[in-house]
């Protein structure tokens, strides 16, 4: 995460007022920077995905399923990833095609509580430019876990799932 780091998120929730105040100011500045960066993704994300993430997010949603598919052997970029997220009212499928990198990182610390949390709630996410044809979507969870997916431009879709 470039703009919304786990460290900064932790400082926003600090018991120290000075740390919290400084972190909130930095978070606000980073939000403005990310908003400007996100505008550069017009045409690189499908318009429906771009519009959705311009106005919405999955903050406090839970991941219920991650499906990694090897579509075929001997073809370029055969891996696809589906992430199912839900809240009390909604369920969504985020689908990535032509995946070039997938990283799932769980931060396992000394505390047994951290080990048992899994992903926990979806916190924040960022779309970033990797190169002239590849984007990344990085998702930070309340537990500190991170999902990072690199995919070719426009190879992401989002749809509401009818069943809960």
C-alpha positions as CSV (number, residue, x, y, z in Angstrom):
1,X,0.0,0.0,0.0
2,X,1.4,3.4,-1.0
3,X,-1.2,5.8,0.4
4,X,-3.2,3.9,3.0
5,X,-0.6,1.9,5.0
6,X,-1.2,-0.4,7.9
7,X,1.2,1.7,10.0
8,X,-0.7,4.9,9.3
9,X,-4.1,3.2,9.9
10,X,-2.7,2.0,13.3
11,X,-1.5,5.6,14.2
12,X,-5.0,7.0,13.4
13,X,-6.3,4.7,16.1
14,X,-3.5,5.5,18.5
15,X,-4.2,6.4,22.1
16,X,-1.6,9.2,21.8
17,X,-3.4,12.4,20.7
18,X,-0.4,13.9,19.0
19,X,0.2,10.7,17.0
20,X,-3.5,10.5,16.1
21,X,-3.6,14.2,15.0
22,X,-0.5,13.9,12.8
23,X,-1.7,10.6,11.3
24,X,-5.2,12.1,10.5
25,X,-3.5,15.0,8.7
26,X,-1.3,12.6,6.7
27,X,-4.3,10.4,5.9
28,X,-6.2,13.4,4.6
29,X,-3.2,14.4,2.4
30,X,-2.8,10.8,1.1
31,X,-6.5,10.6,0.3
32,X,-6.2,13.7,-1.9
33,X,-3.1,12.3,-3.6
34,X,-4.8,9.0,-4.2
35,X,-7.8,10.7,-5.6
36,X,-5.6,12.5,-8.1
37,X,-3.8,9.2,-8.9
38,X,-7.1,7.4,-9.3
39,X,-8.3,9.9,-12.0
40,X,-5.4,8.6,-14.2
41,X,-7.0,5.2,-14.3
42,X,-9.9,6.3,-16.6
43,X,-9.6,4.0,-19.6
44,X,-7.4,1.5,-17.8
45,X,-10.2,0.2,-15.6
46,X,-13.6,-0.8,-17.1
47,X,-15.9,2.2,-16.7
48,X,-18.3,0.3,-14.4
49,X,-15.4,-0.7,-12.0
50,X,-13.9,2.9,-12.2
51,X,-17.3,4.4,-11.3
52,X,-17.9,2.0,-8.5
53,X,-14.6,2.6,-6.8
54,X,-14.9,6.3,-7.4
55,X,-18.0,6.4,-5.1
56,X,-18.0,3.2,-3.1
57,X,-15.7,0.9,-1.2
58,X,-15.9,-2.4,0.7
59,X,-14.7,-1.0,4.0
60,X,-15.9,-3.3,6.8
61,X,-17.0,-6.1,4.4
62,X,-15.7,-9.6,4.9
63,X,-14.0,-11.9,2.4
64,X,-16.0,-15.1,2.2
65,X,-14.2,-16.8,-0.6
66,X,-11.1,-16.5,-2.8
67,X,-11.0,-18.6,-5.9
68,X,-7.9,-19.0,-8.0
69,X,-8.4,-20.6,-11.3
70,X,-5.8,-22.0,-13.8
71,X,-7.9,-21.7,-16.9
72,X,-5.7,-23.6,-19.4
73,X,-2.1,-24.8,-19.7
74,X,0.2,-23.5,-22.5
75,X,-1.6,-20.1,-22.9
76,X,-0.5,-16.7,-21.8
77,X,-1.8,-15.4,-18.4
78,X,-4.2,-18.3,-17.7
79,X,-4.7,-17.4,-14.0
80,X,-7.9,-15.7,-12.8
81,X,-8.9,-14.7,-9.3
82,X,-12.4,-14.2,-7.8
83,X,-12.9,-12.5,-4.5
84,X,-16.3,-12.7,-2.9
85,X,-17.1,-10.1,-0.2
86,X,-20.2,-9.5,1.8
87,X,-21.7,-7.3,4.4
88,X,-25.0,-7.7,6.2
89,X,-26.9,-6.4,3.1
90,X,-24.7,-7.0,0.1
91,X,-22.6,-9.7,-1.6
92,X,-20.2,-8.9,-4.4
93,X,-17.8,-10.8,-6.7
94,X,-14.7,-9.0,-7.9
95,X,-13.2,-11.0,-10.8
96,X,-9.7,-10.5,-12.2
97,X,-8.5,-12.0,-15.4
98,X,-5.0,-12.1,-16.9
99,X,-3.4,-12.1,-13.5
100,X,0.3,-11.6,-13.5
101,X,0.9,-11.6,-9.8
102,X,-1.0,-12.7,-6.7
103,X,0.2,-12.3,-3.2
104,X,-1.6,-13.2,0.0
105,X,0.2,-12.0,3.2
106,X,-0.9,-12.8,6.7
107,X,0.9,-11.1,9.4
108,X,1.4,-13.7,12.1
109,X,2.7,-12.2,15.3
110,X,3.4,-13.4,18.8
111,X,-0.2,-13.0,19.8
112,X,-2.6,-16.0,19.4
113,X,-5.3,-13.4,18.7
114,X,-3.5,-12.3,15.5
115,X,-3.2,-15.8,14.2
116,X,-6.9,-16.5,14.6
117,X,-8.1,-13.3,12.8
118,X,-7.6,-14.4,9.2
119,X,-8.3,-11.4,7.0
120,X,-10.8,-9.8,9.3
121,X,-12.7,-6.8,7.9
122,X,-11.7,-5.2,4.6
123,X,-10.1,-1.9,5.5
124,X,-8.8,0.0,2.5
125,X,-7.7,-0.6,-1.0
126,X,-5.7,1.0,-3.8
127,X,-5.4,0.7,-7.5
128,X,-1.9,1.5,-8.7
129,X,-0.2,1.6,-12.1
130,X,2.6,-1.0,-12.5
131,X,3.5,-0.3,-16.1
132,X,1.8,0.8,-19.4
133,X,-0.4,-2.3,-19.5
134,X,-0.6,-3.6,-15.9
135,X,-2.4,-2.4,-12.8
136,X,-2.4,-3.6,-9.2
137,X,-5.2,-3.8,-6.7
138,X,-4.0,-4.0,-3.1
139,X,-6.3,-4.6,-0.2
140,X,-5.5,-4.0,3.4
141,X,-7.5,-5.8,6.1
142,X,-8.0,-4.9,9.8
143,X,-5.8,-7.8,10.8
144,X,-2.9,-6.4,8.8
145,X,-3.3,-9.1,6.1
146,X,-2.8,-7.9,2.5
147,X,-4.0,-9.2,-0.9
148,X,-2.1,-7.9,-3.9
149,X,-3.2,-8.7,-7.4
150,X,-1.5,-7.5,-10.6
151,X,-3.6,-7.8,-13.8
152,X,-3.7,-6.4,-17.3
153,X,-5.7,-3.2,-18.0
154,X,-9.5,-3.7,-18.0
155,X,-9.3,-7.3,-16.9
156,X,-11.3,-6.7,-13.7
157,X,-15.1,-6.8,-13.2
158,X,-17.4,-6.4,-10.3
159,X,-20.9,-7.7,-9.9
160,X,-23.5,-7.9,-7.1
161,X,-24.3,-11.5,-6.2
162,X,-28.0,-12.1,-5.7
163,X,-27.8,-14.7,-2.9
164,X,-26.6,-13.9,0.6
